[in-house]
């Protein structure tokens, strides 16, 4: 289990996993919990130490961290333009949200004597990271509780007993905190921790059934980076069906068969109750979904109103949408990043440009429906798949996006225990994250390399992400099959 | 009147034709005739030519040709001009040009040794390549359209790629730093434009005598283009004369400024002490030609020799030393035997600059009229040094240089540094104010869009110490660059303390990445950042020549009397940009699409796989008895895309499936045929 865990985490996380591995008994659980807090404090200390290193290790100008959307320098430039009574979107520097500019802008330019340059910003991002980790932990705990409940209702206690359920929430939180990608994105002053915070707020709200929070998070995330808009499907499924569960078909099947097989009337009545209870859970709760849509509408209007106030004298909302969403969708900036689109659009013939823009963006949308149909009982996992796909194909990907989906992936350590290629994927991630800066350095700074070398690492990275998504989806489907087999197998044994 | 002109031409025909002057004479005859016809239309068109020669401190000679053509108000559109080039007049009329300046330059003006604080440097020292600016008299919305049309017209007129200035990424609209005063001004430069004879020839065509007669006949192409600096300039001003704006007079000013090196082998190499004698020169040694008579159409046709005020001061010193020898003053007209140099011709007039900013001495101009000379006795001014003299030229208040900082192709910084030259003569009244004295520096910088400047990173240093930006910048206007749409423009006024030794400011930038089509053919050479224009609004170059009306006759001198602020251009910067692999578009497209296909295919495969069916298939495989039927069912399963359900019905189902398969194929073929039919 630990071996598989390393696919997406560092060694410390693995150590924590060992430390946090709970057997029965409260003392061990307590120890595990204190271990979690210790690692959390250590991760914060590590971040602060990196922040205090001279010039933040120049991480804020790395192409992996600072895309045109997440770069703090561009944000500071936007703030400067706004301070000089110009539109923050004048020129092609800033493409983020005007609200983010209001919050982060003053912090980005404020200097404290004797302290690192962007100390306040760094602190804010560290706090955002901790919040993210806590949200992931909370999501993990509620997912695990629901999962255990479902296994119980399927009479599969032995399954959880056998494999030993890992505290996936703690593991995922620590994977998120100690993932080098997260650390680099946080210390490199990218705004992606804040975008991730909005996404996780939406997922947390949906998971816990807090409809207004879910709507707030979704609207904020969509407002800041457009791609989280596709998360509306997992959120609706979350709210409609509740957290992740084994396939719903199994539940009535199971209860029915238990009832049928048992001749005693007492037992029959008992199972009847269970069936009613389960059927209630299976039902799609339209009420909460309509509530969510209503809240989304309210929050949407509210955000639009706030944006309108802040960009009124600079061309209004249409200008804002053109400069933010338009910039994302038309891939105007061709500076290198870890994605594949920049080089593609630097090389592709101009008259095919529009066609490929449509193709690449539709590619994200195209797999949404099949995935939603197949994974509708697991909205949390569906959200992970959507996040991974969008971070793969978005116009300006940064490692902050990868950090988020790798953290969310660790929520499903129990379900994805039998994932294939996990060691290969781990090595691939390590290799690409080492090779990519080397190739970038050779091409940009030394002038001895070639764009193709750097692009090759980006291609390798895209392939790794594809394998990760495909294999995790496959492992999850296999897990569900296993559950089905386990639920039907005892029945078959009884019959035969 | 007509009779007279016919008479003149008849007389001219009687004379034997002597090369170029005959053409000019014939032209003159025709012109005088047409002038007689057009006299009712208002004022007279006039043309004047002048050549100014000036020895430079670094053993070079500056030659400044000045031609000015004026066309008075024209009542109607289709009027024919006597002297004024019709193409230019049409340009002005069509695009409503208020003012325009176009310059073609090769080489860089050396502000340290050729002077910066003087009229020629301020108005004729231009950045390398092409610089064009124009002020239009049209509503603000139409300015860009006028500019685009103008660039295309000029491109055709001067055989240059000025049309590249058409794109909105190539020109800027400075608001106040380039030229004071409101106006719809557009400014653009092409630093890499190569300048050659093909640009000079159309320029010369605008002159009434071309280069066949008069001063322009000196323009021998090889000797002009051999020079260290070559700047050919065309300036247009149209002045509204009537109240309703329909009539306007146009003044066309054409100048050619060259810095030449006299042929050294001709001069004596006698050394006087440690100083080497300056090389002596003459017109024929500089240009390889002599002026054989004047262009008859010119109102005035003069050659000037200018001695800088510092040179004059040195000469006076020398003279004071030689006073006992009884040498006459160089101020006097008969000075052919002054101790420092000898002129081959006696000047017609000596013009002294009055009101000079430097106390004690002032510049001197010797005027030579070309009218006296003809083909029989061509004019060849010679200048022979007798004593070695070292002098310096008038310096800019602050020496400006610009450079790049940083390495690598990802980011960098532009730095503009201003160093004091300890010239404070122009600030005599300001110095009286004491410590509060401020020196204004006006900076205008255009940055192409692929240099993405972070204006918030501006740092200002005065005397090496960083200071707050707001302390020193009095006024700033920034229009940030927009990718592939517009360049970035920075205009600002720095207020420096007068006693400043050095000042500088830096701006960080990121280098952009272009589409492969946007790279020029020699992409690895790098991209040019146009020069920054530095103006000193406190300092004005203006020469006064007294009230003796001599400047009224000569256009070049009246230009010298214009009150223009000191202006200098910085160096052009070469920025290397990262290049993608130009040979790989197909590979990149195919490989990327393959990766996308991999994603799509494998994910869809995972999603649609049904384990139950697979298990059933496996079961049926186990139960199967004969290997032949198993193979058959497998094959049909593969073809049909459906697994065989049971082994009992295998034979029947296989035939059924094959029937279904045939039906499917027929259906597809039918659709294809129908498609083919309807699409035709």
Interface residues (C-beta under 8 A of the other chain):
Chain A: X61 X63 X73 X76 X77 X79 X80 X81 X84 X86 X90 X91 X92 X93 X109 X332 X333 X334 X335 X336 X340 X342 X343 X344 X345 X346 X347 X348 X349 X350 X359 X360 X363 X366 X367 X370 X371 X374 X392 X443 X444 X445 X447 X450 X451 X452 X455 X459 X462 X463 X466 X469 X470 X473 X474 X477 X478 X481
Chain B: X407 X408 X409 X410 X411 X449 X452 X454 X455 X456 X457 X476 X478 X479 X480 X481 X482 X483 X484 X488 X510 X512 X513 X514 X515 X516 X517 X578 X579 X580 X581 X584 X585 X588 X589 X591 X592 X595 X596 X598 X599 X600 X602 X603 X604 X606 X607 X608 X609 X611
